[in-house]
Amino acid sequence: MNKLWKFFQYGYLIVAILFTVESILTWNTDREKAYMMLGFAVFTTLIFFFKRHFRKKIENRNKH
């Protein structure tokens, strides 16, 4: 199951990249939407690091 979670955590990075690209594409037409997309990109990136930290913490706890 842990191997499956390793792959799922990278999904958050893919979503963050998609939000960033969408933000760049809409920057000149709708600045408010672009800021919102950048906020989502930052949020999903933080979720990635949070989940990775706790997955490693649980793996280390289960090893010992």
PDB file of N, CA, C, O and CB in Angstrom:
ATOM      1  N   MET A   1       0.824  -1.195   0.000  1.00  0.00           N
ATOM      2  CA  MET A   1       0.000   0.000   0.000  1.00  0.00           C
ATOM      3  C   MET A   1       0.871   1.263   0.000  1.00  0.00           C
ATOM      4  O   MET A   1       0.516   2.272  -0.610  1.00  0.00           O
ATOM      5  CB  MET A   1      -0.939  -0.004   1.214  1.00  0.00           C
ATOM      6  N   ASN A   2       2.011   1.194   0.689  1.00  0.00           N
ATOM      7  CA  ASN A   2       2.886   2.360   0.731  1.00  0.00           C
ATOM      8  C   ASN A   2       3.438   2.707  -0.637  1.00  0.00           C
ATOM      9  O   ASN A   2       3.642   3.879  -0.952  1.00  0.00           O
ATOM     10  CB  ASN A   2       4.025   2.123   1.694  1.00  0.00           C
ATOM     11  N   LYS A   3       3.683   1.680  -1.460  1.00  0.00           N
ATOM     12  CA  LYS A   3       4.183   1.956  -2.803  1.00  0.00           C
ATOM     13  C   LYS A   3       3.136   2.689  -3.622  1.00  0.00           C
ATOM     14  O   LYS A   3       3.466   3.538  -4.451  1.00  0.00           O
ATOM     15  CB  LYS A   3       4.592   0.657  -3.504  1.00  0.00           C
ATOM     16  N   LEU A   4       1.883   2.362  -3.390  1.00  0.00           N
ATOM     17  CA  LEU A   4       0.800   3.045  -4.091  1.00  0.00           C
ATOM     18  C   LEU A   4       0.725   4.511  -3.669  1.00  0.00           C
ATOM     19  O   LEU A   4       0.507   5.390  -4.502  1.00  0.00           O
ATOM     20  CB  LEU A   4      -0.543   2.343  -3.822  1.00  0.00           C
ATOM     21  N   TRP A   5       0.908   4.773  -2.372  1.00  0.00           N
ATOM     22  CA  TRP A   5       0.863   6.152  -1.881  1.00  0.00           C
ATOM     23  C   TRP A   5       2.024   6.978  -2.406  1.00  0.00           C
ATOM     24  O   TRP A   5       1.897   8.191  -2.570  1.00  0.00           O
ATOM     25  CB  TRP A   5       0.869   6.170  -0.364  1.00  0.00           C
ATOM     26  N   LYS A   6       3.158   6.333  -2.673  1.00  0.00           N
ATOM     27  CA  LYS A   6       4.292   7.058  -3.248  1.00  0.00           C
ATOM     28  C   LYS A   6       3.919   7.648  -4.603  1.00  0.00           C
ATOM     29  O   LYS A   6       4.300   8.773  -4.926  1.00  0.00           O
ATOM     30  CB  LYS A   6       5.514   6.131  -3.390  1.00  0.00           C
ATOM     31  N   PHE A   7       3.173   6.882  -5.389  1.00  0.00           N
ATOM     32  CA  PHE A   7       2.769   7.376  -6.698  1.00  0.00           C
ATOM     33  C   PHE A   7       1.674   8.431  -6.590  1.00  0.00           C
ATOM     34  O   PHE A   7       1.661   9.394  -7.357  1.00  0.00           O
ATOM     35  CB  PHE A   7       2.294   6.226  -7.567  1.00  0.00           C
ATOM     36  N   PHE A   8       0.753   8.253  -5.638  1.00  0.00           N
ATOM     37  CA  PHE A   8      -0.330   9.216  -5.483  1.00  0.00           C
ATOM     38  C   PHE A   8       0.169  10.582  -5.033  1.00  0.00           C
ATOM     39  O   PHE A   8      -0.403  11.605  -5.409  1.00  0.00           O
ATOM     40  CB  PHE A   8      -1.344   8.695  -4.496  1.00  0.00           C
ATOM     41  N   GLN A   9       1.224  10.606  -4.235  1.00  0.00           N
ATOM     42  CA  GLN A   9       1.709  11.897  -3.752  1.00  0.00           C
ATOM     43  C   GLN A   9       2.233  12.754  -4.894  1.00  0.00           C
ATOM     44  O   GLN A   9       2.175  13.981  -4.815  1.00  0.00           O
ATOM     45  CB  GLN A   9       2.801  11.696  -2.708  1.00  0.00           C
ATOM     46  N   TYR A  10       2.739  12.139  -5.948  1.00  0.00           N
ATOM     47  CA  TYR A  10       3.214  12.913  -7.088  1.00  0.00           C
ATOM     48  C   TYR A  10       2.062  13.478  -7.908  1.00  0.00           C
ATOM     49  O   TYR A  10       2.261  14.385  -8.716  1.00  0.00           O
ATOM     50  CB  TYR A  10       4.103  12.055  -7.968  1.00  0.00           C
ATOM     51  N   GLY A  11       0.880  12.958  -7.709  1.00  0.00           N
ATOM     52  CA  GLY A  11      -0.303  13.532  -8.341  1.00  0.00           C
ATOM     53  C   GLY A  11      -0.536  14.965  -7.881  1.00  0.00           C
ATOM     54  O   GLY A  11      -1.003  15.803  -8.653  1.00  0.00           O
ATOM     55  N   TYR A  12      -0.210  15.243  -6.628  1.00  0.00           N
ATOM     56  CA  TYR A  12      -0.343  16.607  -6.121  1.00  0.00           C
ATOM     57  C   TYR A  12       0.586  17.563  -6.867  1.00  0.00           C
ATOM     58  O   TYR A  12       0.213  18.703  -7.144  1.00  0.00           O
ATOM     59  CB  TYR A  12      -0.044  16.648  -4.618  1.00  0.00           C
ATOM     60  N   LEU A  13       1.778  17.106  -7.188  1.00  0.00           N
ATOM     61  CA  LEU A  13       2.696  17.955  -7.954  1.00  0.00           C
ATOM     62  C   LEU A  13       2.186  18.179  -9.372  1.00  0.00           C
ATOM     63  O   LEU A  13       2.327  19.275  -9.916  1.00  0.00           O
ATOM     64  CB  LEU A  13       4.094  17.331  -7.994  1.00  0.00           C
ATOM     65  N   ILE A  14       1.599  17.160  -9.969  1.00  0.00           N
ATOM     66  CA  ILE A  14       1.038  17.312 -11.314  1.00  0.00           C
ATOM     67  C   ILE A  14      -0.093  18.323 -11.298  1.00  0.00           C
ATOM     68  O   ILE A  14      -0.191  19.166 -12.189  1.00  0.00           O
ATOM     69  CB  ILE A  14       0.538  15.961 -11.856  1.00  0.00           C
ATOM     70  N   VAL A  15      -0.950  18.241 -10.283  1.00  0.00           N
ATOM     71  CA  VAL A  15      -2.051  19.204 -10.161  1.00  0.00           C
ATOM     72  C   VAL A  15      -1.503  20.608  -9.947  1.00  0.00           C
ATOM     73  O   VAL A  15      -2.037  21.566 -10.507  1.00  0.00           O
ATOM     74  CB  VAL A  15      -2.993  18.815  -8.999  1.00  0.00           C
ATOM     75  N   ALA A  16      -0.451  20.749  -9.151  1.00  0.00           N
ATOM     76  CA  ALA A  16       0.158  22.064  -8.920  1.00  0.00           C
ATOM     77  C   ALA A  16       0.716  22.636 -10.216  1.00  0.00           C
ATOM     78  O   ALA A  16       0.589  23.834 -10.472  1.00  0.00           O
ATOM     79  CB  ALA A  16       1.272  21.966  -7.864  1.00  0.00           C
ATOM     80  N   ILE A  17       1.327  21.795 -11.029  1.00  0.00           N
ATOM     81  CA  ILE A  17       1.849  22.261 -12.319  1.00  0.00           C
ATOM     82  C   ILE A  17       0.708  22.698 -13.223  1.00  0.00           C
ATOM     83  O   ILE A  17       0.812  23.713 -13.912  1.00  0.00           O
ATOM     84  CB  ILE A  17       2.679  21.157 -13.005  1.00  0.00           C
ATOM     85  N   LEU A  18      -0.377  21.938 -13.225  1.00  0.00           N
ATOM     86  CA  LEU A  18      -1.535  22.317 -14.049  1.00  0.00           C
ATOM     87  C   LEU A  18      -2.126  23.652 -13.602  1.00  0.00           C
ATOM     88  O   LEU A  18      -2.490  24.479 -14.438  1.00  0.00           O
ATOM     89  CB  LEU A  18      -2.613  21.224 -13.988  1.00  0.00           C
ATOM     90  N   PHE A  19      -2.223  23.867 -12.291  1.00  0.00           N
ATOM     91  CA  PHE A  19      -2.721  25.146 -11.787  1.00  0.00           C
ATOM     92  C   PHE A  19      -1.791  26.290 -12.177  1.00  0.00           C
ATOM     93  O   PHE A  19      -2.255  27.379 -12.516  1.00  0.00           O
ATOM     94  CB  PHE A  19      -2.880  25.095 -10.263  1.00  0.00           C
ATOM     95  N   THR A  20      -0.492  26.053 -12.132  1.00  0.00           N
ATOM     96  CA  THR A  20       0.469  27.086 -12.509  1.00  0.00           C
ATOM     97  C   THR A  20       0.356  27.430 -13.989  1.00  0.00           C
ATOM     98  O   THR A  20       0.379  28.604 -14.360  1.00  0.00           O
ATOM     99  CB  THR A  20       1.892  26.634 -12.184  1.00  0.00           C
ATOM    100  N   VAL A  21       0.236  26.421 -14.824  1.00  0.00           N
ATOM    101  CA  VAL A  21       0.088  26.658 -16.266  1.00  0.00           C
ATOM    102  C   VAL A  21      -1.203  27.417 -16.547  1.00  0.00           C
ATOM    103  O   VAL A  21      -1.216  28.355 -17.344  1.00  0.00           O
ATOM    104  CB  VAL A  21       0.104  25.320 -17.046  1.00  0.00           C
ATOM    105  N   GLU A  22      -2.280  27.015 -15.897  1.00  0.00           N
ATOM    106  CA  GLU A  22      -3.559  27.715 -16.085  1.00  0.00           C
ATOM    107  C   GLU A  22      -3.447  29.170 -15.636  1.00  0.00           C
ATOM    108  O   GLU A  22      -4.018  30.060 -16.265  1.00  0.00           O
ATOM    109  CB  GLU A  22      -4.688  27.005 -15.306  1.00  0.00           C
ATOM    110  N   SER A  23      -2.721  29.409 -14.561  1.00  0.00           N
ATOM    111  CA  SER A  23      -2.522  30.769 -14.080  1.00  0.00           C
ATOM    112  C   SER A  23      -1.758  31.609 -15.093  1.00  0.00           C
ATOM    113  O   SER A  23      -2.107  32.764 -15.336  1.00  0.00           O
ATOM    114  CB  SER A  23      -1.784  30.755 -12.750  1.00  0.00           C
ATOM    115  N   ILE A  24      -0.727  31.036 -15.680  1.00  0.00           N
ATOM    116  CA  ILE A  24       0.065  31.765 -16.678  1.00  0.00           C
ATOM    117  C   ILE A  24      -0.778  32.079 -17.909  1.00  0.00           C
ATOM    118  O   ILE A  24      -0.690  33.170 -18.472  1.00  0.00           O
ATOM    119  CB  ILE A  24       1.311  30.952 -17.081  1.00  0.00           C
ATOM    120  N   LEU A  25      -1.590  31.117 -18.317  1.00  0.00           N
ATOM    121  CA  LEU A  25      -2.405  31.317 -19.518  1.00  0.00           C
ATOM    122  C   LEU A  25      -3.502  32.364 -19.330  1.00  0.00           C
ATOM    123  O   LEU A  25      -3.888  33.035 -20.287  1.00  0.00           O
ATOM    124  CB  LEU A  25      -3.029  30.008 -19.933  1.00  0.00           C
ATOM    125  N   THR A  26      -4.004  32.508 -18.111  1.00  0.00           N
ATOM    126  CA  THR A  26      -5.088  33.465 -17.869  1.00  0.00           C
ATOM    127  C   THR A  26      -4.605  34.759 -17.223  1.00  0.00           C
ATOM    128  O   THR A  26      -5.423  35.582 -16.812  1.00  0.00           O
ATOM    129  CB  THR A  26      -6.145  32.833 -16.994  1.00  0.00           C
ATOM    130  N   TRP A  27      -3.297  34.953 -17.127  1.00  0.00           N
ATOM    131  CA  TRP A  27      -2.759  36.117 -16.417  1.00  0.00           C
ATOM    132  C   TRP A  27      -3.237  37.437 -17.021  1.00  0.00           C
ATOM    133  O   TRP A  27      -3.628  38.340 -16.280  1.00  0.00           O
ATOM    134  CB  TRP A  27      -1.238  36.072 -16.425  1.00  0.00           C
ATOM    135  N   ASN A  28      -3.215  37.569 -18.334  1.00  0.00           N
ATOM    136  CA  ASN A  28      -3.578  38.840 -18.967  1.00  0.00           C
ATOM    137  C   ASN A  28      -5.079  39.041 -19.100  1.00  0.00           C
ATOM    138  O   ASN A  28      -5.537  40.180 -19.175  1.00  0.00           O
ATOM    139  CB  ASN A  28      -2.949  38.928 -20.322  1.00  0.00           C
ATOM    140  N   THR A  29      -5.846  37.976 -19.130  1.00  0.00           N
ATOM    141  CA  THR A  29      -7.285  38.124 -19.335  1.00  0.00           C
ATOM    142  C   THR A  29      -8.057  38.233 -18.032  1.00  0.00           C
ATOM    143  O   THR A  29      -8.982  39.038 -17.928  1.00  0.00           O
ATOM    144  CB  THR A  29      -7.811  36.964 -20.133  1.00  0.00           C
ATOM    145  N   ASP A  30      -7.692  37.435 -17.039  1.00  0.00           N
ATOM    146  CA  ASP A  30      -8.432  37.426 -15.775  1.00  0.00           C
ATOM    147  C   ASP A  30      -7.437  37.288 -14.623  1.00  0.00           C
ATOM    148  O   ASP A  30      -7.122  36.180 -14.188  1.00  0.00           O
ATOM    149  CB  ASP A  30      -9.485  36.265 -15.745  1.00  0.00           C
ATOM    150  N   ARG A  31      -6.956  38.410 -14.147  1.00  0.00           N
ATOM    151  CA  ARG A  31      -5.900  38.422 -13.127  1.00  0.00           C
ATOM    152  C   ARG A  31      -6.375  37.795 -11.815  1.00  0.00           C
ATOM    153  O   ARG A  31      -5.599  37.125 -11.134  1.00  0.00           O
ATOM    154  CB  ARG A  31      -5.424  39.858 -12.875  1.00  0.00           C
ATOM    155  N   GLU A  32      -7.638  38.005 -11.458  1.00  0.00           N
ATOM    156  CA  GLU A  32      -8.160  37.456 -10.210  1.00  0.00           C
ATOM    157  C   GLU A  32      -8.163  35.924 -10.239  1.00  0.00           C
ATOM    158  O   GLU A  32      -7.809  35.276  -9.255  1.00  0.00           O
ATOM    159  CB  GLU A  32      -9.578  37.984  -9.949  1.00  0.00           C
ATOM    160  N   LYS A  33      -8.562  35.363 -11.364  1.00  0.00           N
ATOM    161  CA  LYS A  33      -8.546  33.908 -11.522  1.00  0.00           C
ATOM    162  C   LYS A  33      -7.109  33.390 -11.506  1.00  0.00           C
ATOM    163  O   LYS A  33      -6.846  32.314 -10.970  1.00  0.00           O
ATOM    164  CB  LYS A  33      -9.253  33.493 -12.833  1.00  0.00           C
ATOM    165  N   ALA A  34      -6.191  34.136 -12.082  1.00  0.00           N
ATOM    166  CA  ALA A  34      -4.786  33.727 -12.105  1.00  0.00           C
ATOM    167  C   ALA A  34      -4.218  33.666 -10.688  1.00  0.00           C
ATOM    168  O   ALA A  34      -3.489  32.732 -10.354  1.00  0.00           O
ATOM    169  CB  ALA A  34      -3.957  34.693 -12.969  1.00  0.00           C
ATOM    170  N   TYR A  35      -4.544  34.650  -9.857  1.00  0.00           N
ATOM    171  CA  TYR A  35      -4.079  34.624  -8.473  1.00  0.00           C
ATOM    172  C   TYR A  35      -4.674  33.438  -7.715  1.00  0.00           C
ATOM    173  O   TYR A  35      -3.995  32.808  -6.904  1.00  0.00           O
ATOM    174  CB  TYR A  35      -4.438  35.935  -7.766  1.00  0.00           C
ATOM    175  N   MET A  36      -5.929  33.143  -7.979  1.00  0.00           N
ATOM    176  CA  MET A  36      -6.574  32.011  -7.328  1.00  0.00           C
ATOM    177  C   MET A  36      -5.887  30.702  -7.730  1.00  0.00           C
ATOM    178  O   MET A  36      -5.664  29.827  -6.893  1.00  0.00           O
ATOM    179  CB  MET A  36      -8.074  31.965  -7.686  1.00  0.00           C
ATOM    180  N   MET A  37      -5.559  30.579  -9.004  1.00  0.00           N
ATOM    181  CA  MET A  37      -4.874  29.371  -9.475  1.00  0.00           C
ATOM    182  C   MET A  37      -3.476  29.258  -8.868  1.00  0.00           C
ATOM    183  O   MET A  37      -3.034  28.158  -8.533  1.00  0.00           O
ATOM    184  CB  MET A  37      -4.783  29.371 -11.010  1.00  0.00           C
ATOM    185  N   LEU A  38      -2.786  30.370  -8.725  1.00  0.00           N
ATOM    186  CA  LEU A  38      -1.475  30.345  -8.064  1.00  0.00           C
ATOM    187  C   LEU A  38      -1.605  29.927  -6.603  1.00  0.00           C
ATOM    188  O   LEU A  38      -0.766  29.190  -6.084  1.00  0.00           O
ATOM    189  CB  LEU A  38      -0.801  31.722  -8.157  1.00  0.00           C
ATOM    190  N   GLY A  39      -2.654  30.399  -5.950  1.00  0.00           N
ATOM    191  CA  GLY A  39      -2.911  29.991  -4.569  1.00  0.00           C
ATOM    192  C   GLY A  39      -3.149  28.495  -4.462  1.00  0.00           C
ATOM    193  O   GLY A  39      -2.631  27.842  -3.556  1.00  0.00           O
ATOM    194  N   PHE A  40      -3.932  27.953  -5.385  1.00  0.00           N
ATOM    195  CA  PHE A  40      -4.161  26.509  -5.397  1.00  0.00           C
ATOM    196  C   PHE A  40      -2.870  25.748  -5.680  1.00  0.00           C
ATOM    197  O   PHE A  40      -2.645  24.678  -5.116  1.00  0.00           O
ATOM    198  CB  PHE A  40      -5.220  26.147  -6.438  1.00  0.00           C
ATOM    199  N   ALA A  41      -2.029  26.291  -6.544  1.00  0.00           N
ATOM    200  CA  ALA A  41      -0.753  25.636  -6.855  1.00  0.00           C
ATOM    201  C   ALA A  41       0.131  25.576  -5.610  1.00  0.00           C
ATOM    202  O   ALA A  41       0.749  24.548  -5.331  1.00  0.00           O
ATOM    203  CB  ALA A  41      -0.021  26.382  -7.997  1.00  0.00           C
ATOM    204  N   VAL A  42       0.190  26.666  -4.872  1.00  0.00           N
ATOM    205  CA  VAL A  42       0.983  26.689  -3.641  1.00  0.00           C
ATOM    206  C   VAL A  42       0.395  25.708  -2.625  1.00  0.00           C
ATOM    207  O   VAL A  42       1.131  24.976  -1.963  1.00  0.00           O
ATOM    208  CB  VAL A  42       1.033  28.123  -3.046  1.00  0.00           C
ATOM    209  N   PHE A  43      -0.924  25.700  -2.507  1.00  0.00           N
ATOM    210  CA  PHE A  43      -1.599  24.819  -1.555  1.00  0.00           C
ATOM    211  C   PHE A  43      -1.340  23.346  -1.871  1.00  0.00           C
ATOM    212  O   PHE A  43      -1.022  22.568  -0.972  1.00  0.00           O
ATOM    213  CB  PHE A  43      -3.103  25.095  -1.557  1.00  0.00           C
ATOM    214  N   THR A  44      -1.470  22.963  -3.129  1.00  0.00           N
ATOM    215  CA  THR A  44      -1.251  21.561  -3.480  1.00  0.00           C
ATOM    216  C   THR A  44       0.225  21.172  -3.344  1.00  0.00           C
ATOM    217  O   THR A  44       0.534  20.018  -3.047  1.00  0.00           O
ATOM    218  CB  THR A  44      -1.734  21.293  -4.909  1.00  0.00           C
ATOM    219  N   THR A  45       1.128  22.118  -3.556  1.00  0.00           N
ATOM    220  CA  THR A  45       2.548  21.833  -3.333  1.00  0.00           C
ATOM    221  C   THR A  45       2.816  21.595  -1.848  1.00  0.00           C
ATOM    222  O   THR A  45       3.573  20.693  -1.489  1.00  0.00           O
ATOM    223  CB  THR A  45       3.424  22.993  -3.857  1.00  0.00           C
ATOM    224  N   LEU A  46       2.204  22.393  -0.996  1.00  0.00           N
ATOM    225  CA  LEU A  46       2.350  22.186   0.446  1.00  0.00           C
ATOM    226  C   LEU A  46       1.764  20.849   0.874  1.00  0.00           C
ATOM    227  O   LEU A  46       2.329  20.175   1.735  1.00  0.00           O
ATOM    228  CB  LEU A  46       1.678  23.321   1.219  1.00  0.00           C
ATOM    229  N   ILE A  47       0.642  20.459   0.287  1.00  0.00           N
ATOM    230  CA  ILE A  47       0.052  19.157   0.593  1.00  0.00           C
ATOM    231  C   ILE A  47       1.011  18.039   0.203  1.00  0.00           C
ATOM    232  O   ILE A  47       1.154  17.060   0.935  1.00  0.00           O
ATOM    233  CB  ILE A  47      -1.297  18.984  -0.136  1.00  0.00           C
ATOM    234  N   PHE A  48       1.674  18.180  -0.953  1.00  0.00           N
ATOM    235  CA  PHE A  48       2.648  17.178  -1.384  1.00  0.00           C
ATOM    236  C   PHE A  48       3.730  16.985  -0.328  1.00  0.00           C
ATOM    237  O   PHE A  48       4.013  15.856   0.072  1.00  0.00           O
ATOM    238  CB  PHE A  48       3.281  17.583  -2.722  1.00  0.00           C
ATOM    239  N   PHE A  49       4.338  18.084   0.126  1.00  0.00           N
ATOM    240  CA  PHE A  49       5.415  17.973   1.104  1.00  0.00           C
ATOM    241  C   PHE A  49       4.906  17.452   2.446  1.00  0.00           C
ATOM    242  O   PHE A  49       5.600  16.687   3.115  1.00  0.00           O
ATOM    243  CB  PHE A  49       6.093  19.326   1.294  1.00  0.00           C
ATOM    244  N   PHE A  50       3.700  17.859   2.846  1.00  0.00           N
ATOM    245  CA  PHE A  50       3.101  17.390   4.090  1.00  0.00           C
ATOM    246  C   PHE A  50       2.874  15.878   4.041  1.00  0.00           C
ATOM    247  O   PHE A  50       3.247  15.164   4.972  1.00  0.00           O
ATOM    248  CB  PHE A  50       1.773  18.123   4.359  1.00  0.00           C
ATOM    249  N   LYS A  51       2.276  15.396   2.977  1.00  0.00           N
ATOM    250  CA  LYS A  51       1.996  13.962   2.854  1.00  0.00           C
ATOM    251  C   LYS A  51       3.282  13.154   2.744  1.00  0.00           C
ATOM    252  O   LYS A  51       3.380  12.065   3.309  1.00  0.00           O
ATOM    253  CB  LYS A  51       1.108  13.695   1.638  1.00  0.00           C
ATOM    254  N   ARG A  52       4.265  13.676   2.023  1.00  0.00           N
ATOM    255  CA  ARG A  52       5.532  12.964   1.893  1.00  0.00           C
ATOM    256  C   ARG A  52       6.217  12.844   3.249  1.00  0.00           C
ATOM    257  O   ARG A  52       6.760  11.790   3.580  1.00  0.00           O
ATOM    258  CB  ARG A  52       6.454  13.678   0.890  1.00  0.00           C
ATOM    259  N   HIS A  53       6.195  13.917   4.032  1.00  0.00           N
ATOM    260  CA  HIS A  53       6.807  13.903   5.358  1.00  0.00           C
ATOM    261  C   HIS A  53       6.154  12.842   6.241  1.00  0.00           C
ATOM    262  O   HIS A  53       6.850  12.053   6.881  1.00  0.00           O
ATOM    263  CB  HIS A  53       6.696  15.289   6.018  1.00  0.00           C
ATOM    264  N   PHE A  54       4.830  12.819   6.278  1.00  0.00           N
ATOM    265  CA  PHE A  54       4.158  11.877   7.158  1.00  0.00           C
ATOM    266  C   PHE A  54       4.218  10.448   6.639  1.00  0.00           C
ATOM    267  O   PHE A  54       4.204   9.511   7.437  1.00  0.00           O
ATOM    268  CB  PHE A  54       2.726  12.287   7.345  1.00  0.00           C
ATOM    269  N   ARG A  55       4.284  10.254   5.331  1.00  0.00           N
ATOM    270  CA  ARG A  55       4.447   8.900   4.794  1.00  0.00           C
ATOM    271  C   ARG A  55       5.800   8.343   5.211  1.00  0.00           C
ATOM    272  O   ARG A  55       5.896   7.185   5.619  1.00  0.00           O
ATOM    273  CB  ARG A  55       4.311   8.895   3.250  1.00  0.00           C
ATOM    274  N   LYS A  56       6.852   9.164   5.110  1.00  0.00           N
ATOM    275  CA  LYS A  56       8.184   8.722   5.526  1.00  0.00           C
ATOM    276  C   LYS A  56       8.233   8.476   7.028  1.00  0.00           C
ATOM    277  O   LYS A  56       8.897   7.545   7.484  1.00  0.00           O
ATOM    278  CB  LYS A  56       9.242   9.758   5.129  1.00  0.00           C
ATOM    279  N   LYS A  57       7.539   9.297   7.790  1.00  0.00           N
ATOM    280  CA  LYS A  57       7.504   9.132   9.239  1.00  0.00           C
ATOM    281  C   LYS A  57       6.845   7.803   9.608  1.00  0.00           C
ATOM    282  O   LYS A  57       7.327   7.093  10.490  1.00  0.00           O
ATOM    283  CB  LYS A  57       6.753  10.305   9.899  1.00  0.00           C
ATOM    284  N   ILE A  58       5.757   7.471   8.942  1.00  0.00           N
ATOM    285  CA  ILE A  58       5.063   6.211   9.209  1.00  0.00           C
ATOM    286  C   ILE A  58       5.908   5.026   8.756  1.00  0.00           C
ATOM    287  O   ILE A  58       5.951   4.002   9.439  1.00  0.00           O
ATOM    288  CB  ILE A  58       3.695   6.188   8.507  1.00  0.00           C
ATOM    289  N   GLU A  59       6.581   5.153   7.610  1.00  0.00           N
ATOM    290  CA  GLU A  59       7.459   4.075   7.145  1.00  0.00           C
ATOM    291  C   GLU A  59       8.582   3.821   8.139  1.00  0.00           C
ATOM    292  O   GLU A  59       8.904   2.666   8.419  1.00  0.00           O
ATOM    293  CB  GLU A  59       8.042   4.413   5.769  1.00  0.00           C
ATOM    294  N   ASN A  60       9.178   4.867   8.670  1.00  0.00           N
ATOM    295  CA  ASN A  60      10.254   4.703   9.656  1.00  0.00           C
ATOM    296  C   ASN A  60       9.734   4.081  10.947  1.00  0.00           C
ATOM    297  O   ASN A  60      10.428   3.278  11.571  1.00  0.00           O
ATOM    298  CB  ASN A  60      10.912   6.055   9.958  1.00  0.00           C
ATOM    299  N   ARG A  61       8.532   4.442  11.347  1.00  0.00           N
ATOM    300  CA  ARG A  61       7.948   3.877  12.561  1.00  0.00           C
ATOM    301  C   ARG A  61       7.642   2.393  12.367  1.00  0.00           C
ATOM    302  O   ARG A  61       7.819   1.598  13.291  1.00  0.00           O
ATOM    303  CB  ARG A  61       6.668   4.641  12.951  1.00  0.00           C
ATOM    304  N   ASN A  62       7.185   2.015  11.175  1.00  0.00           N
ATOM    305  CA  ASN A  62       6.853   0.617  10.917  1.00  0.00           C
ATOM    306  C   ASN A  62       8.097  -0.257  10.764  1.00  0.00           C
ATOM    307  O   ASN A  62       8.027  -1.467  10.979  1.00  0.00           O
ATOM    308  CB  ASN A  62       5.998   0.513   9.671  1.00  0.00           C
ATOM    309  N   LYS A  63       9.233   0.337  10.396  1.00  0.00           N
ATOM    310  CA  LYS A  63      10.471  -0.430  10.256  1.00  0.00           C
ATOM    311  C   LYS A  63      11.006  -0.874  11.608  1.00  0.00           C
ATOM    312  O   LYS A  63      11.613  -1.940  11.719  1.00  0.00           O
ATOM    313  CB  LYS A  63      11.525   0.395   9.528  1.00  0.00           C
ATOM    314  N   HIS A  64      10.786  -0.074  12.623  1.00  0.00           N
ATOM    315  CA  HIS A  64      11.370  -0.374  13.942  1.00  0.00           C
ATOM    316  C   HIS A  64      10.381  -1.020  14.841  1.00  0.00           C
ATOM    317  O   HIS A  64      10.702  -1.339  15.986  1.00  0.00           O
ATOM    318  CB  HIS A  64      11.897   0.871  14.599  1.00  0.00           C
TER     319      HIS A  64
END
